[in-house]
Amino acid sequence: MIGIGVVLGTIALCYANVNVENELMEIRTILNRQENEIIALRNENRALRGDVRKMGMEINTLKNRDNPRLKKNEEFTIAQDDDIKGNNSSNKIITRIVSDQVTFKGEMERHRSMRLSPEPVAFYAYMSASEPNPSLHHALIFDEVKTNVGGGYNQFSGMFSAPSPGLYVITWTIYTGDHGQTAFFIYVNHNVFGATFGETDNNQNDFDSDSGSMVVNLNANDNVYIRTSRACSTYVISDSSRRTTFAGWRLN
């Protein structure tokens, strides 16, 4: 008996190590992607600063040489004086600078808009097998992942971690087996934000399906997960015809 216990303990430890290694690989992938994005943004910012510096030098040169009456607030409206009208080459240069400035402002606004609009986030997963009589504080693991845009859902822990702040919709469906009850809380970090309860009669093949949803404002790295609120007296069913699911997406 002791030998069997040692073998089972070794198998459990190996399985846990595999799960930890998989999670570490996921974390490394996310960190590498974020590091590359930061480097790209720094290079882009450096190039934009160079353009601003060059354009400022050209504008100052034109102000001092040809047109001291240009507004100092950089609106660059060409004065209608006779001396400016008579200087066609200066007008052309100033017109070009105005056009370049408008284009530059448009590019800056476009980049700013892109940075303020984060990538979409959405996930959908379900349990690949039924869970017999989950105990108190048992977390459901939705290990079959079909959608994971943004990489926020972890199939090994059953936990969704918001990759960016925003308003999120979270939904779930839990099937309860016959002859018993199931009860679950939906947590955001350590706080209960939702609940679901299932109960079936003592009839053969009497199953219950309970669904719910919530809208919640999440900060980056806030965690959402589902855990039993009491010991369940029957199965949580999930198979090819009845799937216990967990899903969510960011609204903005």
N, C-alpha and C positions, 0 to 999 in steps of 0.2 A: 504493500500500500504506500509506503514511504517513497519507494522508487517511482511509482506511478505519479505521485504528487510532485516529485522533483521534475519528471519529464513534462508534466502539464505546466508547471511553473516556468520551465525553460521555454516552452512553446509560446506561452503568454508574453514572456519578456521579449522574445524575438519579434513577435507581432507588434508589440508596443514600440520597439526600436525602429521597425519599418515605418510605422505611422509617423514617428518623430522625424525620421529622415525625409519622408515625403513632404511634411510640413516645412522643414528647413529648406528644401529645394524650391517649394512655392515661394517662401519669403525671399530667397536669394533672387529668384526671377523677377519678383516685383521690385526689389531694391535696385537691380541692374537696369530695369526699364525706367525707373524714376531718375536714376543717375544720368542716363543718356538724355532724358528730356531736360534736365537741369543744364547739362552742358550745351545742348542745342539752344536753349533760351539765353544763356550767357553769351554765346557767339552772336546770336541775333541782336541782342541788346548792345553789344560792342559795335556792331556794324551800324546800327541806327544812330548811336551816339556820334560816330564818325561822320555820318551824313549831316547831322544837325550842326556839328562844328564847322564843317566845310561850307554849308549853306549860310551860316551866320557870318562867316568871314566875307563871302561874296556880297551879302547884303550891306555889311558895314562899308565895304569898299565903294559900292555904288552910292550909298548915302553921302559919303565924304567927298566923292569926286563929282557927281553929276546932279544930285538932287537933294540938297539939304532940307527941302520942304516936305520930304516923306514923313508920314506920321511915325512917332516913336513907339507906338503900340503894335507895330509890325502888321498892320492891316494892309500895307502896301498899295494904297489907292494912288494912282498916278495923278498928280496935280494937272490942272488944265491951264497953267500959265504959258505964256508965249515962248519962254525960253525952253520949256520941256517939249512943247509941240514942235519946235524947230530942231530938236535933237533926235532924229529917227533912230539912230543906232542905240542911243541910251534907252529909248522907249522899248525897243525890241528886247534888250537885255533885261530890263525891269519886268517886262511882260513874261519873259521866260522864267525869271525867278519867282514871280507870283504863281505861275502855273505849277512849277516844281513844288512850291510850298503847299499848294492845295493838294497835290498828289501825295506828298509826304504826310500831311495831316490825315488824309484818307487811309493810308497804309497803317499809320499809328492807331487809328480808331478800329481798323479791322483786326489788328493783332490784339488790341485791348479786348475787343469783343470775344475773340477766340479764347483768351485766357480766362475771361469771366464766365464762359459757358463750358463747364467741365464735360468730360466724356460721359456717355450714357451708362447707367448702372441698372442691371436686371439679373435675377437668378430664378431658376426653377429646378427643383429636385424632388425625388420621391424615394421611399424606402424600398429596397429590392426584395425584402423578405419580411414576414410577419414577426412581431415582437411578443413573446409569451409573457403575460402577467408582469408588466414592468413594475418595479418597486418604487418606493417614495424617492423623489428627487432624481429620478432616472431621466437622462436626456435622450430625446429621439435623434437618431442619426439617419439623415436622408442621404444615403450614399450613392444613389443613382442620379448624377447631375446631367441635365439636358441643356440648361442655359446658365451661363455664369459671366455675363458681360461686365467688365470692370474687376473681375477676380475677387469679389467680396465674400463669396460663399466657400466654406471649408467642408468638404465631404467627409472628413475624418472626425471632426468634432460636432458636426451638425449646426455650426454657428455661422451666422452672417455678420461680417464686420463692414460697416459702411466705409467705402473707400474715399468718399467725399461728403461734406455736409449738405443737407437738403431735406426736403419733405418727402417721405417714403410711404409707399403702400405695402403692407405685409399681409399675406393671406396664407391659410392653411386648411387642409381637410384631413380628418382622422377617422378611420373606420374602426368601430368597436365590435369585437367578436361576440358570440352568443353566451348566454348565461352569466352576465356580469356587468361591471361598470368600469369606465376609464375617466380620468380627470387630469387636465393639463393646464399649466400656466404658460403664457408667452411673456418672456422677459426681455427688457431692454437694460443691458448691464445687469444690475442686481434688483431692478424694480419690475414688479408685475404690471404689464400693460394690457394683457388680454387673458381670456380663459375659455376653455371648452370642456364639455361634459358629455359623455355617452353612456347610455344604459340600455340593456336588452333583456327581454323576457326569458323565461326558462324553456323556450321552444327551440327545437332543433333548427339550425341555419337561420336564426333571427339576428341579422346584422344591423348596425346603426352607423350612419354617416353624419358627422358633425363638421361644419365648415365655419370659418370666421375670417374677419379681416379688420385691419386697423390702419389709421393714418397717423404717422408719428414723425416729429422733427428730430433728425439724428445729426449728431456731430460726427466728424471724421473719427473712425475707429470705434464708434459705439457698437456694441454687440447685441444681436437679437437671436434668441434660441427658444426652444420648447422643452419643458420639463414637467414631469408628473407632479401634481399637487397632492396626490395621495397614492397609496399602493393600489394598483389596478387588479381587479378580480377576474379579468378575462384578457384575451389577446387584443393587441393592436394589429389589425389585418392590413396587409399590403401584398397584393399578388397581381397577376396579369389582368384580372377583371375589376379589382378594387384597389386603388392606389392611395396610400397615405402620403400627402404632398405638403411641400413648403415652398413658398415663392414670394417674391417682392421686387419692387422697382422704384426708382427715384422719379418724383414728379417734376422737380426743378433743380 
